[in-house]
Amino acid sequence: MRTGSTVNHTRADALAEAILAGLPIVAGIGCGIVALCAIPKYGHKGLLRPALVGLFFWLILAALAFPVFQNVQRRAAKIHAAQAQRIDLTPATHAPGAERLQDAELAFSFDLPAGYQPVPAGSLPKQFRYVYIRPVAGEAASAIMVTFLGGTILPSDHLRPEHMPPGQGTTLTTFSWRGLPVDGLRVLEKSPQG
């Protein structure tokens, strides 16, 4: 759990970074205004065009950056709110006969239930790090696939229909992991054998 001083320190760091990022914009706009104010004294020749170009450049840059800063601020507020929530997970249980799968790079580990066989590395779809299949006689085989999502998933973020892959037979579902509701996609596929 993060302490208050660590959170404050993080906020101070973020504020310092925002100020440093904004300094060139403020300095550029300030220099453009100073150059425009100097025109009555020194004349517009050699001052007007560079002052206007510099001023408009920094104003356009600030206008483009503003929505990005707002989006980052909203995202940071969501992350902070999620970190402040305490989630009491039920104790982990280990299935007998399960094989422990660990990956230090992706920072995860889980118990692979008995009966699942790894798909050879040469046959893996490129977006998946691991794929395990458990064939069942007379029924559809089940698969466990691991991929990197590339971001932070917050408790308030949920899968929506636009996250679903194109095609038929895909539905949104929710399941419980140690008492925490987790969104998932259920995809029904046919094997080449029918």
Buried (B, 14 or more C-beta within 10 A) or exposed (E): EEEEEEEEEBEEEEEEEEEEEEEEBEEBBEBBEEBBEEBEEEEEEEBEEEBEEBBEBBBEBBEEEEEEEEEEEEEEEBEEEBEEEEEEEEEEEEEEEBEEBEEEEEEEEBBBBEEBEBBEEEEBEEEEEBBBBBBEEEEEEEBBBBEEEEEEEBEEEEBEEEEEEEEEEBEBEEEEEEEEEEBEEEBEEEEEEE
